[in-house]
Amino acid sequence: MIVAADVKPAQDAPETPDTAEKTKTSSEYEDVVIEEEQLGIYRLLVATTKSTRRQYQKNLEEIQASIPHLVSLFKDIYGLSQSLFICVLLSRVWQGLEDALLMHLSTRMLRVIEVGLITGKPFAAEVLWAMVLRLLCTAIVAYLRWLGDRYQARLRSLVTAHFELTLMEVKLRLDVPTSLDASSKIDVSGSDAWNAFEDIMTYLTSVLTTLSQMVVILRQARISGDPFFVLVCLIKPIFANLTYRALWEKVCYAYVSNIDYLRMSSMQALVGGGFKEDVLTGDLGAWIIQEYRAARDKLGDISNESPFWQYYRSSTPFKPVVESILDDLPMAYCAVNAVLYPSRFSIASIAIFQSSSSSLRYSLDTLFRSGHEFQKNLHSIKEIYSTRNIRNKIMDGKVAYPSAEKANEGMSFELKDLTFSYPGSHKKGNALNKINLSIRGGSLVVIVGANGSGKSTIVRILSRLFDPTSGELMIDGSKAADYHIAGLRQATVLLSQENKIYPLSFAENIGLGHLDSVHDMELVKKAAEQGGATEFISKLDTGYSTQLNQSADTISMNLHGKNDHPLHKEMEKLEKAVNISGGETQRLVAARSFMRFNSGKIRLVVVDEPSSALDAEGELQLFNRLLEAREGKTMIFVTHRFGHLTKHADTIICMKDGDISEMGRHDELMRNEGGEYSKLYNIQAGAFAEQPPTA
Ligand SMILES: Nc1ncnc2c1ncn2[C@@H]1O[C@H](COP(=O)(O)OP(=O)(O)OP(=O)(O)O)[C@@H](O)[C@H]1O
């Protein structure tokens, strides 16, 4: 079924991405139509162009545009190791010729044997020589293949690591809004570069194999006086290629649209690890099974096979039947010819044609298959190289930060009519609305407000993780955009719930707060003390050198269920993870922030609710230690808990729905009885007030 570009999802299905909007807004896609198809439980949307000619033209344009990238790929790989590159290339050339060579030698041997049998005088020496030559060649082919595979494996490691590094550099360069932007998403990896190179080599090898085999077969056909044999061999691969139907190289999107299957998946998910406690305490077991059964009965035998396979597989038997018949065509052709022209054909000729035709058909199949992959690979290569051109959304300025005269002062801010909405956000209204605010350098600011009121957003803007959508942000009296971002980042500590522990040792997890002193254990231990992380680190066998969350890249075979097996015990030792609690994670992250103070460059400390998992004492200690290091720094705290901090704050900013509803010191705000701050404060104070015992 073909539908216009504004596809509507099936009624019982979840919303699909906004394909319609994309196809309408971009002139590049104006002739795109979307075909819809139901494949078992899947709804499949395939984008095609209205005219086949236009499609071919587009493909050609894409290939042309990819040629410079293809050249760069080969140049880059050649640059990584010239010797390995040449060896792999030579081994591929050899692979392209070996089939034809072996085919030629087999033919020669069969012909010598046949002449000996017909004349009744076997030419022992010739047969022996032909056999030795064939065996020698077989051994050389096997040896060169082995060698080629080894070279290829070595080149593969170099290529994957090289392109992974290139992509890592790009990803590290990208700022937050650019990384969140779908058009800048990097979906390729180092392995894709290698796969593309390997597939292209396979394609070129197949071209060589096919051509060289055709030369040998044509030669044989000339000897037998039958020039049409090659054409007979070509019919099946050409038919298969013309009727080839696969999704691999198409722009498509598939989603599970069957509500019964979705229901079954939800029930399965509830049984999974994450919901264990809820399911047990809620006694949901029997209900889950009952619901799963009901959905399964409704689903019946509707296929849940991957849409890729369902699409690939022919819906009628016509194609597979015709293909099988065409597969036997060379044999039928030989048989008919042997009957019609018995003098031209011999058993050896039939055997030779039979084996060479199946080799040729196989090579042609590979050639067409790798041809289909070719375009996909060109696309991956283009994507890898285009990542270099991704421009950051946040512009970098040229002015160094801080200026010499403000080097010992905290960062000051001025926000003028500042509005912000998150890129791609579907929410009505802005996350921040026309905010006007001044923050004096060195002051202690506390931001409070309800969930979603814009507290974290405001500190993200101040830390230059995002740029305002409109309005102005001034830092130390100059436009924020004029400063060199690296300088601003070096002067900022951002401690939030977003901070994670790294898959490194405890020492590095803390030390990385200040790159120049990563290995200075004295400073690391001091920071751990300040962050309140000393106690739990000291309880670990390997202390600060204990690795955290290291990605365990292990493979085990046939060990499942053999818990007493000595190898299982080894595996357990290697895979044993060190788990730390939520509160311990926050302590460790806080220690990293204290380590950052050692750089001596910090002018701004932003603390965004990093203490939700800390016990009351831990939180108080953390805030006190941060305040101890306050000199020469502006400190901004985002919190839901009133009390300790708000009472000491120079300014309390109370946020509501993206606006500043109130601003001032604690006493001033409390005097405004109907105000947002006093309301929130009183709710918390009331919650802790002593309740009279109920009768
Ligand atoms: N990454 C994001 N993408 C889109 N919208 C976002 C994103 N982060 C926050 N928002 C939206 O922006 C608004 C302000 O969010 P923000 O995180 O600043 O609130 P908050 O006051 O810090 O909330 P909380 O107290 O729950 O942490 C909310 O409506 C939120 O849904």
Ligand as a Chemical Component Dictionary entry (heavy atoms), coordinates in Angstrom:
data_LIG
# 
_chem_comp.id                   LIG 
_chem_comp.type                 NON-POLYMER 
_chem_comp.pdbx_formal_charge   0 
_chem_comp.three_letter_code    LIG 
# 
loop_
_chem_comp_atom.comp_id 
_chem_comp_atom.atom_id 
_chem_comp_atom.alt_atom_id 
_chem_comp_atom.type_symbol 
_chem_comp_atom.charge 
_chem_comp_atom.model_Cartn_x 
_chem_comp_atom.model_Cartn_y 
_chem_comp_atom.model_Cartn_z 
_chem_comp_atom.pdbx_ordinal 
LIG N1  N1  N 0 16.854 17.914 28.721 1  
LIG C1  C1  C 0 15.627 18.437 28.667 2  
LIG N2  N2  N 0 14.919 18.434 27.529 3  
LIG C2  C2  C 0 13.677 18.969 27.455 4  
LIG N3  N3  N 0 13.055 19.537 28.489 5  
LIG C3  C3  C 0 13.702 19.563 29.671 6  
LIG C4  C4  C 0 15.017 19.001 29.818 7  
LIG N4  N4  N 0 15.403 19.164 31.107 8  
LIG C5  C5  C 0 14.376 19.795 31.724 9  
LIG N5  N5  N 0 13.357 20.035 30.865 10 
LIG C6  C6  C 0 12.087 20.713 31.145 11 
LIG O1  O1  O 0 12.381 22.050 31.503 12 
LIG C7  C7  C 0 11.607 22.464 32.602 13 
LIG C8  C8  C 0 12.506 22.947 33.750 14 
LIG O2  O2  O 0 13.245 21.807 34.169 15 
LIG P1  P1  P 0 14.354 21.884 35.316 16 
LIG O3  O3  O 0 15.103 20.601 35.293 17 
LIG O4  O4  O 0 15.125 23.125 35.165 18 
LIG O5  O5  O 0 13.436 21.972 36.590 19 
LIG P2  P2  P 0 13.868 21.888 38.131 20 
LIG O6  O6  O 0 13.245 23.068 38.778 21 
LIG O7  O7  O 0 15.327 21.745 38.272 22 
LIG O8  O8  O 0 13.110 20.559 38.530 23 
LIG P3  P3  P 0 13.451 19.478 39.686 24 
LIG O9  O9  O 0 13.205 20.133 41.000 25 
LIG O10 O10 O 0 12.449 18.406 39.414 26 
LIG O11 O11 O 0 14.862 19.037 39.467 27 
LIG C9  C9  C 0 10.745 21.271 32.999 28 
LIG O12 O12 O 0 9.472  21.453 32.452 29 
LIG C10 C10 C 0 11.412 20.098 32.358 30 
LIG O13 O13 O 0 10.451 19.152 31.941 31 
# 
loop_
_chem_comp_bond.comp_id 
_chem_comp_bond.atom_id_1 
_chem_comp_bond.atom_id_2 
_chem_comp_bond.value_order 
_chem_comp_bond.pdbx_ordinal 
LIG N1  C1  SING 1  
LIG C1  N2  SING 2  
LIG C1  C4  DOUB 3  
LIG N2  C2  DOUB 4  
LIG C2  N3  SING 5  
LIG N3  C3  DOUB 6  
LIG C3  C4  SING 7  
LIG C3  N5  SING 8  
LIG C4  N4  SING 9  
LIG N4  C5  DOUB 10 
LIG C5  N5  SING 11 
LIG N5  C6  SING 12 
LIG C6  O1  SING 13 
LIG C6  C10 SING 14 
LIG O1  C7  SING 15 
LIG C7  C8  SING 16 
LIG C7  C9  SING 17 
LIG C8  O2  SING 18 
LIG O2  P1  SING 19 
LIG P1  O3  DOUB 20 
LIG P1  O4  SING 21 
LIG P1  O5  SING 22 
LIG O5  P2  SING 23 
LIG P2  O6  DOUB 24 
LIG P2  O7  SING 25 
LIG P2  O8  SING 26 
LIG O8  P3  SING 27 
LIG P3  O9  DOUB 28 
LIG P3  O10 SING 29 
LIG P3  O11 SING 30 
LIG C9  O12 SING 31 
LIG C9  C10 SING 32 
LIG C10 O13 SING 33 
# 
